[in-house]
Amino acid sequence: MTTALIKKARQFAFQQHKGQIRKGKLEPFSKHLEAVAEIVSQLTDDEELIAGAYLHDVVEDTPVTLEEIDVLFGKQVAKLVALESEAKESDVLPSKTWHKRKENQLQTLRGLKGSEQEVYYIALGDKLANSREMLRDYEEVGDKLWERFNNPNPQDHYWYYQSFADIIGAHPLLAKSAPYKELLATLTQLFPSK
């Protein structure tokens, strides 16, 4: 399903992320956004959730503000983007704040109630798209994969992704979905010793 809102979000996100590439590769960042939106659209036809999937990294990784998202796409989309965005400290190296940022994000998601939990759809799309990509890359480069990240410790990545899986698994609809089951299977392949 493609609506005017979804088309606008896709176009805006692609423009804002133009020139950005995935860590350690030459793949355009837009491929990740497309993958996340595709997964979310498998789970729901809610246009605000799909728009939010395209926009989920725009505040975190570009100069765009939540206020701009609110004006251009509405309060609900801005709320979804806010819930999915990490609070980065501009004056501190990301590697120094990795664990704190991840824990803060997880705490926020754990505390959501009712309709706020709709952001789990985007979180699931993001984490499944990332874990698929990491698994493909791991099969190519092995443990060198972890050197791409601000935190090169695979045990920390396992903790982070498994924590997301635990949170999303508490959602009655998403826990039964094919993307959620794929996420669990992908994590088992990516972290076989766990």
N, C-alpha and C positions, 0 to 999 in steps of 0.2 A: 504494500500500500504506500502510495506517495501522495501527500497533500501539499498545498502551498507552504504550510509551515515547515514540513520536513524538507522540501526543496530549498527553502530559504536558509534553514539551519545547515544543511549540507554545504551549500554554496559559501555561506559565511565561514563555517569551520575550515573548509578547504582553503579559502583565501587567507585566513588568519594563520594557519599552520604552513602556508606555502614556503617551500625551501627547507622545512624541517625534515629530518630523517630519523629512522629508528636507531636506537643505540647500537653502535658497533656494525652498522650496515649502511648501505646506500638506498635502502627502501624508503620511499616517501611516507611520511607520517600519515597521510590521508588513507593509506591502505588499512592502517589500524582502525581509523574512525569508521571506515566502510565495514570492516569485520564486526566491530561492536554493534553498529546499527543493524546489521543483518541478523545477528544473534537476537537482539532485542525484538526485532520485527517477527522473529519466529515465535516469540513468547507472548506478544501482545500487538494489537493494532492501534494502541493509544498513541496518537500523533505527538503528544507532548513528551512521552517517554522516548520515542524514536528520535525526535528532535534533540532531546537531552543527550541521547547516545552520541550523536554527531558532535555535540558541543561540550562533552564531558571534560575535555582537557584544555579547553580554550582559555579559561581563567587561570588555570595552573601553569600553563606553558606559553602564554602570549600576553601582550599588554592589555588585553580586553578585561574589563571589570564586570562584576556581577550586576552593577547598575545598568551597564550597557545591555547585558543579556536580558534584564528585566524590561527595558524599554523596547528592545527589538523583538523579543519572543514571549514576553509575559511573565508574571510572577511565578507560576508553577514551574516553567522551564528553568527559570533562574534559581528556584529553590532546589530543584533536582541537581543542577550544576554545582551549587554551593555544597550540597551534601556529599557529592562525589569528588570534590576538590580537596587536595591537601593544602594546609597552611604552610607555605614555605617561608623561611626567613631569608630575606634577600642579602643580608650582610654576613651569612654563615654558609660555609661549604655544605652542600647537600649531604655529603658523606658523613659529616659530623652530626647531623640531625636525623639521619635515616630512621633509626628505631623509634625515636620520639614521634616523628611525623606519622609513621605507620600505626603506632599504638593509639595516637590521638584520633586518626581516621577510623580505626576499628572501634574505639570507644564510642565515637559518634554514631556509627552504624548500629552498635549493640543497643543504644538507648532509644532508637526510633520506635514509634508506636503508630498503629493505624495506617492512614494513608501515606505517612512519611516513608513507610517501608517500600513504597513503589520504587524508590531509588535502588532497591536490591536488584531490579531488572537490569539496570545499567551497570551496577557493580558486577553482576554475573556475566554480562556481555563483555565487560572490560577484562575481567580475570580469565575468562575462557579464551578470549582472543589472544591475550598475553601468553597464557600457558601453552596454547597450540603453537604459537610462534617460538616460544622458548624450547619446546620439545623438538620441533623441526631443526632449530639451530643447534641444540645439544647433540642431536644425531649427526650433525655435520662437524662441529668443532669440539665436542666433548666439554671438559671442565673449563676450557677457555671462555665459554659462554659467560661465566660469572664475572669475568674481568670487565665486562661491558658496563656493569652497574655501579652505582654509587656505593653500594655495599656488596662486596664480592663473596660473601659467605653464603653458600647454598642452604645451610641450615636455617639462616634467618629468612631466606625466601620461602622455604618450606613452611616455617612458622606463620609467615604473613599470609600466604595463599591458603593454608589449611584453616587459619582463623577466619578468613573470608568464607570459605566453604562451610564452616560450622555455623556462622551467622546466617548465611543464605539458606542453609539446610533447615533452619527453624521456620522458614516461610512455607506454609502448607502447600501452596501451588507450585512454587519454584522447586521445592524438594523432590517433586515427582516429575519434573521436566527433563527432557532429553539433554538440553544444554547443561543442566546441573550434574546429571549422571556422567556426561562427557568430561566435565571439569574434574570430578573425582577420579575418573579413569586416567586422565591426562596427568594429574598430580602423582598418581601411583607410578606411572611410567617415568616421569621426570625425577621423582625422588624415590627410587626403588628400595632404598634401605630403610624407609620409614614404615 
